[in-house]
């Protein structure tokens, strides 16, 4: 079977015969063969595209080391993403002041490149749709940093927002409110324990307006949002209130009993989870204040107390 042999790399010092010689690489086996001694060296070369290669400085007289890098991020551009107004497909003129050889660009050429960069940026926002997406996704990235959300949730939120824009549900609605509603739906679908009140406070939106637009999007797009996982909510509340591990286990055990008795469907999962953490913490002798539970769950003290009475009746 014939092997694909690459071209020879000159002026390489062979580690076997210790003489400058040509080294031929076999791309299938990854081996490097010295022409002088015929030995297989441990010098490995990775195949690279022309725009992904790093050549030695031509002004240097020492060619003892040749290094060819195959860096997937070099010359390949930014990855595509729905969370960009252009999905990462448009051209971007870099802001570096050096050329490909690392030399400084003269002032006249630098001014010309700055004008090209300005025209390139303006060409990407000729329509209101691109401007809308650009503004929305800037706010989305800010919420990602504040809430510490993974990239999968951001991509899902961007997809939902594009659907909202296609249905023209953004007309007359603040962009910040619409992208926040899309992010909350994404968190619900990806089972990320984030409450509506928490997201509304961090995004500086009114909770009632956000809830109203959220229900409208659910109805218009016919989305099937799953119910929040109560066990994840218990862990979140317990971690926020800094309870012991025993309280966490007892709270999860109590929640499983409530679910088995089928009393869970008619209750707000976050308020019920907060009441369970409070009850188990008090039983274990921990000093937990209802106000702290209410802040961690995003519900009122009245809701916590109603759920406590509900738990006492269910566990009799």
C-alpha positions in Angstrom: 0.0 0.0 0.0 1.4 3.4 -1.0 1.8 6.1 1.6 1.4 9.8 1.1 4.8 11.3 1.5 5.1 15.0 2.3 7.8 17.3 1.1 11.2 17.5 2.7 12.0 20.2 5.3 15.6 21.5 4.7 18.3 22.2 7.2 17.0 20.1 10.0 19.5 18.6 12.4 18.8 14.9 12.7 18.9 13.7 16.4 20.3 10.3 15.3 23.2 11.2 13.0 23.5 14.8 14.4 24.0 16.3 10.9 22.0 18.8 9.0 19.9 17.0 6.5 16.5 16.9 4.8 13.6 15.2 6.7 10.7 13.6 4.8 7.4 13.2 6.6 4.9 10.4 6.1 1.4 12.0 6.6 -0.4 8.7 7.2 2.0 7.3 9.9 3.2 10.7 11.2 6.8 9.6 11.0 9.8 11.7 10.0 12.6 10.0 8.0 16.2 11.4 7.8 17.6 11.2 4.2 21.2 10.8 5.4 21.0 7.9 7.9 17.5 6.6 6.9 16.4 6.6 10.6 13.0 7.5 11.9 13.2 10.5 14.1 10.9 11.8 16.8 10.4 15.1 15.0 6.7 15.3 14.1 5.1 17.7 11.7 1.4 18.3 11.5 -0.2 19.0 8.2 -1.5 22.5 8.1 -3.3 24.8 5.7 -1.3 27.6 4.1 -3.0 30.2 6.3 -2.4 28.1 9.5 1.4 27.7 9.1 4.0 29.5 11.1 7.3 29.8 9.1 10.7 30.7 10.7 12.0 34.2 10.3 13.8 34.4 7.0 16.4 36.8 8.4 17.5 34.2 10.9 20.5 32.1 9.9 19.8 29.3 12.3 17.2 26.9 10.8 17.8 24.1 13.3 14.2 24.0 14.3 11.2 24.1 12.0 7.8 24.2 13.6 4.5 23.8 11.7 1.5 24.5 13.8 -2.0 23.4 13.1 -4.1 25.7 15.3 -7.8 25.4 14.5 -8.4 28.9 15.8 -5.7 30.5 13.6 -7.1 31.8 10.3 -10.4 30.1 10.8 -12.3 33.1 12.1 -14.8 33.2 14.9 -17.2 30.2 15.3 -20.7 30.5 14.1 -23.3 31.2 16.7 -27.0 32.1 16.8 -26.2 34.6 19.5 -24.6 37.0 16.9 -26.6 39.2 14.7 -24.7 37.8 11.6 -24.2 34.3 13.1 -20.5 35.0 12.9 -20.4 34.8 9.1 -19.5 38.4 8.2 -16.0 39.7 7.8 -14.1 41.4 10.6 -11.2 43.7 10.1 -8.8 43.3 13.0 -7.5 46.2 15.0 -3.9 45.2 15.1 -1.3 47.7 13.8 1.1 45.0 12.5 1.3 43.1 9.2 1.7 39.4 8.7 5.4 39.6 9.3 5.0 41.4 12.6 6.2 44.7 11.2 4.5 48.0 12.1 2.1 49.4 9.5 2.8 52.9 8.4 0.4 55.7 9.3 -1.1 56.2 5.9 -2.0 52.6 5.6 -3.3 52.5 9.1 -5.7 55.4 8.4 -6.9 53.6 5.2 -7.6 50.4 7.2 -9.5 52.4 9.9 -11.8 53.8 7.1 -12.3 50.3 5.7 -13.2 49.1 9.2 -15.7 51.8 9.6 -17.4 51.1 6.2 -17.4 47.4 7.0 -19.1 48.0 10.3 -21.7 50.2 8.7 -22.5 47.7 6.0 -23.4 45.1 8.6 -26.2 47.3 10.1 -28.0 48.6 7.0 -31.4 47.1 8.0 -33.3 47.6 11.3 -33.5 43.8 11.8 -29.7 43.5 12.1 -29.6 46.5 14.5 -32.4 44.9 16.6 -30.5 41.6 16.8 -27.2 43.3 17.6 -28.8 45.3 20.5 -30.6 42.2 21.8 -27.6 39.9 21.8 -25.4 42.5 23.5 -27.9 42.5 26.4 -28.0 38.7 26.3 -24.3 38.5 26.8 -24.5 40.8 29.8 -27.2 38.6 31.3 -25.1 35.5 30.7 -22.2 37.0 32.7 -24.5 38.1 35.5 -26.3 34.8 35.8 -23.3 32.6 35.0 -25.2 30.6 32.3 -23.7 28.1 29.9 -23.4 28.7 26.2 -26.1 26.1 25.4 -28.7 28.3 27.2 -27.6 31.4 25.4 -27.8 29.7 22.0 -31.3 28.5 22.8 -32.4 31.9 24.0 -31.0 33.4 20.7 -33.0 30.9 18.7 -36.2 31.7 20.6 -35.6 35.5 20.1 -35.2 35.0 16.4 -38.6 33.2 16.3 -40.1 36.1 18.3 -38.7 38.5 15.8 -40.1 36.5 12.8 -43.6 36.5 14.4 -43.2 40.3 14.8 -43.9 40.1 18.5 -41.2 42.6 19.3 -43.1 45.5 17.7 -44.0 47.9 20.4 -42.0 45.9 23.0 -38.7 46.9 24.5 -35.9 44.8 23.1 -34.5 44.2 26.6 -37.9 42.8 27.8 -38.2 40.5 24.8 -34.7 39.0 25.1 -35.1 38.5 28.8 -38.3 36.6 28.2 -36.5 34.4 25.7 -33.7 33.8 28.2 -36.2 32.7 30.9 -37.9 30.3 28.5 -34.5 28.9 27.6 -33.7 28.4 31.3 -37.0 26.6 31.8 -36.4 24.3 28.8 -32.8 23.5 29.8 -33.9 23.0 33.4 -31.8 25.8 34.8 -33.1 26.8 38.2 -33.7 30.5 37.7 -36.9 32.2 38.8 -38.8 34.8 36.9 -38.3 37.4 39.7 -34.6 36.7 39.8 -34.1 37.3 36.1 -36.4 40.3 36.2 -34.4 42.0 38.9 -31.0 41.3 37.3 -32.2 42.5 33.9 -33.9 45.6 35.4 -37.3 44.6 34.0 -40.7 44.9 35.6 -41.8 41.4 36.8 -45.4 41.8 35.8 -44.5 43.0 32.3 -42.0 40.2 31.9 -44.5 37.6 33.0 -47.2 39.0 30.7 -44.9 38.9 27.6 -43.6 35.5 28.6 -47.1 34.0 28.6 -47.7 35.7 25.2 -44.6 34.1 23.7 -45.5 30.7 25.0 -49.0 31.0 23.4 -47.9 32.5 20.1 -45.0 30.1 19.5 -46.9 27.1 21.0 -44.0 26.2 23.2 -44.2 23.3 25.7 -42.2 24.5 28.7 -41.5 21.7 31.2 -42.2 22.2 34.8 -39.2 23.1 37.0 -37.4 20.3 38.7 -38.3 20.6 42.4 -35.1 18.7 43.5 -32.8 21.2 41.8 -34.7 24.0 43.4 -34.2 22.5 46.8 -30.5 22.3 46.2 -30.4 25.9 45.0 -32.3 27.2 48.0 -30.3 25.1 50.5 -27.0 26.3 49.0 -28.1 29.9 49.1 -29.2 29.6 52.8 -26.0 27.6 53.6 -27.8 24.7 55.2 -26.1 21.4 56.2 -26.0 18.3 54.0 -28.4 16.5 56.3 -31.0 19.2 55.8 -30.5 18.9 52.0 -31.0 15.1 52.1 -34.0 15.4 54.4 -35.6 18.1 52.2 -35.1 16.0 49.1 -36.6 13.0 50.8 -39.7 15.1 51.9 -40.1 16.5 48.4 -40.1 12.9 47.0 -42.9 12.0 49.4 -44.9 15.0 48.4 -44.5 14.1 44.7 -45.6 10.4 45.4 -48.7 11.6 47.1 -49.5 13.7 44.0 -50.0 16.9 46.0 -47.3 18.7 44.0 -49.1 19.7 40.8 -51.3 22.4 42.3 -48.5 24.3 44.0 -45.8 26.7 43.0 -42.6 24.5 42.9 -40.3 27.3 44.2 -42.5 28.3 47.1 -43.1 24.7 48.1 -39.4 23.9 47.9 -38.6 26.9 50.1 -41.1 25.8 52.7 -39.6 22.2 52.7 -36.1 23.6 53.3 -37.3 25.8 56.1 -39.2 22.9 57.8 -36.4 20.4 57.6 -33.9 23.0 58.7 -35.9 23.8 61.8 -36.3 20.1 62.6 -32.6 19.6 62.4 -32.0 22.5 64.8 -30.7 25.0 62.3 -31.5 28.7 62.7 -33.2 29.5 59.4 -35.2 32.7 59.0 -38.3 32.8 56.7 -37.1 36.1 55.3 -34.0 34.5 53.9 -36.0 31.6 52.4 -38.3 34.1 50.8 -35.3 36.0 49.3 -33.8 32.7 48.0 -37.0 31.5 46.4 -38.3 34.9 45.1 -41.7 34.5 46.7 -43.4 36.4 49.5 -43.5 35.4 53.2 -47.2 34.8 52.9 -46.6 32.1 50.3 -44.0 30.5 52.5 -46.4 30.3 55.4 -49.2 28.9 53.3 -46.9 26.2 52.0 -45.9 25.4 55.6 -49.5 24.9 56.6 -50.0 22.7 53.5 -47.0 20.6 54.4 -48.2 20.1 57.9 -51.6 18.8 56.6 -49.9 16.5 54.0 -47.4 14.9 56.5 -49.9 14.2 59.2 
